[in-house]
Amino acid sequence: MVILQCFAKDTMTKNLGLSPALYAYLQDHSVREPEVLTQLRAETQGLPGAEMQIAPEQGQFMALLVQLLGARRTLEVGVFTGYSALVVALALPEDGQVIACDVDPNTGAIAQRYWQAAGVADKIDFRLGPALETLDQLLADGQAGTFDFAFIDADKRNYPHYYERCLQLVRVGGLVAIDNVLWSGRVAAEATTDDPSTAVIRAFNAQVYQDERVSLSMVAIADGLTLALKR
């Protein structure tokens, strides 16, 4: 465990509605981050799109969920530089597996380097290519209902499609977690917006709220995390 360090100004706004002082307190009294994860965050801060990386307290929360589920098989849609996949892999038992989907070989290479450094590369099956193709292939291979946990954090226009496939792939009692559902507060803005991603997330949130196939909680951590437990 290391003392948590913040690497960019926007780090202090990762959790909506928390003052910088209260957010620092939360990190200082909650987050236990292995050195390899701290190093990965530091390297990612210098990359384009660094804001896409999840907050460390969200990663720790997801690891706790995986442990509570007793998960062994997990899915990830959207890898970026690999922080969330690494958090989950570290929380899995020795025979655990993450199938991680992404389309970017460059950030994927960074992710794989850190997975190797953390000693969990053998737990993570990196699938380079469109995630919908990977998920459809898993379903075609008869793997419906065989996963314990899925994390969706990729292109927003495909959220409804990722959700439907992940819900098929997780077992009854399995959990689908969806990131960015509060979208920096824009989903609740009274003014209309021309941002297509905001419109998609609003519609998606409404869809999941009405979905009787799951037990639901939208958690106000980082940029919003919806938890859908398959009934």
C-alpha positions in Angstrom: 0.0 0.0 0.0 1.1 3.5 -0.7 0.0 7.0 0.2 -2.3 8.1 -2.6 -1.0 10.9 -4.8 -3.1 13.1 -7.1 -1.5 13.7 -10.5 -3.7 16.3 -12.2 -6.1 19.1 -11.3 -9.1 17.2 -12.7 -8.4 14.4 -10.3 -9.9 16.5 -7.5 -13.2 16.6 -9.3 -13.5 12.9 -10.0 -16.4 12.6 -7.5 -19.3 14.9 -8.3 -20.3 17.3 -5.5 -17.3 16.8 -3.2 -15.1 19.7 -2.3 -11.3 19.2 -2.9 -10.8 18.9 0.9 -13.5 16.3 1.4 -12.3 14.3 -1.7 -8.7 14.3 -0.3 -10.1 13.1 3.0 -12.0 10.3 1.3 -8.8 9.2 -0.5 -6.6 9.5 2.6 -9.0 7.4 4.7 -10.2 4.8 2.2 -8.0 4.2 -0.8 -5.4 1.5 -0.4 -3.6 1.5 -3.8 -0.8 -0.9 -4.7 2.3 0.8 -6.1 1.7 -0.7 -9.6 -1.7 1.0 -9.8 -0.3 4.3 -8.7 2.4 4.1 -11.3 -0.2 3.3 -14.0 -2.3 6.3 -13.0 0.8 8.5 -13.2 1.7 7.4 -16.7 -1.8 7.7 -17.9 -2.1 11.3 -16.7 0.3 12.3 -19.4 -1.7 10.7 -22.3 -4.5 12.1 -24.4 -7.8 11.1 -23.0 -6.4 10.7 -19.5 -9.8 11.7 -18.1 -11.2 8.4 -19.3 -9.3 6.5 -16.5 -11.5 5.6 -13.5 -10.9 7.1 -10.1 -8.9 5.0 -7.7 -11.7 4.9 -5.2 -14.0 3.6 -7.9 -11.5 0.9 -8.7 -11.2 -0.1 -5.1 -15.1 -0.2 -4.9 -15.2 -2.5 -7.9 -12.6 -4.8 -6.5 -14.7 -5.1 -3.3 -17.8 -5.9 -5.4 -15.8 -8.7 -7.2 -14.7 -10.1 -3.9 -18.2 -10.0 -2.4 -19.6 -11.8 -5.5 -16.9 -14.5 -5.2 -16.3 -13.8 -8.9 -14.0 -16.0 -11.0 -14.9 -14.9 -14.6 -15.4 -11.3 -15.5 -15.8 -9.1 -18.6 -14.6 -5.6 -19.4 -15.8 -3.5 -22.2 -13.4 -0.6 -22.7 -9.8 -1.1 -21.4 -7.9 2.1 -22.1 -4.6 1.8 -20.2 -5.8 -1.1 -18.1 -6.4 0.3 -14.6 -9.9 -1.2 -14.1 -8.9 -4.6 -15.5 -5.8 -4.7 -13.3 -7.9 -3.8 -10.2 -10.3 -6.6 -10.9 -7.6 -9.1 -11.8 -5.8 -8.4 -8.5 -9.1 -9.0 -6.7 -9.8 -12.4 -8.4 -8.6 -15.7 -7.1 -5.6 -17.4 -8.7 -7.7 -19.2 -11.3 -9.8 -16.1 -12.1 -10.1 -14.6 -15.6 -10.9 -11.2 -17.1 -11.9 -11.0 -20.8 -11.0 -7.4 -21.7 -12.2 -5.8 -24.9 -10.8 -2.7 -26.6 -10.0 -1.4 -30.1 -6.8 0.6 -29.4 -3.6 -1.4 -29.7 -1.5 1.5 -28.3 -3.2 2.0 -25.0 -3.7 -1.8 -24.9 0.1 -2.2 -25.0 0.4 0.0 -22.0 -2.2 -2.0 -20.2 -0.5 -5.3 -20.9 2.9 -3.9 -19.7 1.4 -3.1 -16.3 -0.6 -6.4 -16.1 2.7 -8.2 -16.6 4.5 -6.0 -14.0 1.7 -6.8 -11.5 2.0 -10.5 -12.2 -1.6 -11.0 -13.4 -1.1 -11.1 -17.2 -2.1 -14.7 -17.2 -5.5 -13.8 -15.7 -6.4 -11.2 -18.4 -7.4 -12.3 -21.9 -7.1 -9.1 -24.0 -9.4 -9.1 -27.1 -8.3 -6.5 -29.6 -11.3 -5.5 -31.8 -14.8 -4.2 -31.6 -16.3 -5.4 -28.3 -19.7 -6.2 -29.8 -18.0 -8.8 -32.0 -16.2 -10.3 -29.0 -19.4 -10.4 -26.9 -21.4 -11.9 -29.8 -18.7 -14.6 -30.3 -18.8 -15.5 -26.6 -22.6 -15.9 -26.8 -22.2 -18.0 -30.0 -19.7 -20.2 -28.2 -22.3 -21.0 -25.5 -20.9 -18.8 -22.8 -24.2 -17.2 -21.8 -24.6 -17.2 -18.0 -21.0 -18.1 -17.3 -19.6 -14.7 -16.1 -19.9 -13.3 -12.6 -19.2 -9.6 -13.3 -19.1 -7.2 -16.2 -17.8 -3.6 -16.4 -18.9 -1.4 -19.3 -16.8 1.8 -19.9 -16.6 2.4 -23.6 -18.3 4.4 -26.4 -21.6 5.6 -25.1 -23.6 5.1 -28.3 -23.2 1.4 -27.8 -24.1 1.3 -24.1 -27.5 -0.3 -24.8 -26.0 -3.0 -26.9 -23.1 -3.7 -24.5 -25.6 -3.9 -21.7 -27.9 -6.4 -23.4 -25.0 -8.7 -24.3 -23.4 -8.5 -20.9 -26.7 -9.2 -19.2 -26.9 -12.4 -21.2 -23.4 -13.4 -20.4 -23.5 -12.9 -16.6 -25.1 -15.6 -14.5 -28.2 -15.1 -12.3 -26.9 -13.2 -9.3 -24.1 -11.7 -11.5 -23.5 -8.0 -11.7 -23.2 -5.6 -14.6 -21.5 -2.3 -13.7 -21.8 0.7 -16.1 -19.6 3.7 -15.8 -20.2 7.5 -16.5 -24.0 7.3 -16.0 -24.0 10.8 -14.4 -21.9 12.2 -17.3 -20.4 15.1 -15.3 -23.9 16.1 -14.3 -25.1 16.8 -17.9 -27.8 14.1 -17.7 -29.6 16.3 -15.2 -29.1 19.6 -16.9 -32.4 21.4 -17.6 -31.2 22.9 -20.8 -31.4 20.8 -24.0 -28.1 19.6 -25.4 -26.9 18.7 -28.8 -24.4 16.3 -27.4 -25.4 12.8 -28.7 -23.6 11.0 -25.9 -25.7 12.9 -23.2 -28.9 11.9 -25.1 -27.8 8.3 -25.3 -26.9 8.1 -21.6 -30.2 9.7 -20.6 -32.1 7.2 -22.6 -30.0 4.3 -21.4 -30.5 5.3 -17.7 -34.2 5.4 -18.3 -34.1 2.0 -20.0 -32.2 0.3 -17.2 -34.4 1.9 -14.6 -37.4 0.2 -16.2 -35.6 -3.1 -16.6 -37.3 -5.7 -14.4 -34.7 -8.3 -15.2 -32.3 -6.6 -12.7 -32.1 -5.2 -9.2 -30.7 -1.7 -9.6 -28.7 1.0 -7.8 -27.1 4.1 -9.3 -24.1 5.0 -7.2 -22.8 8.5 -7.0 -19.1 7.6 -7.1 -16.8 9.3 -9.5 -18.9 10.0 -12.7 -21.7 7.7 -11.6 -21.8 3.9 -11.6 -24.9 1.9 -12.2 -25.0 -1.6 -10.7 -27.5 -4.0 -12.2 -27.8 -7.4 -10.5 -29.3 -10.0 -12.7 -32.4 -11.6 -11.2 
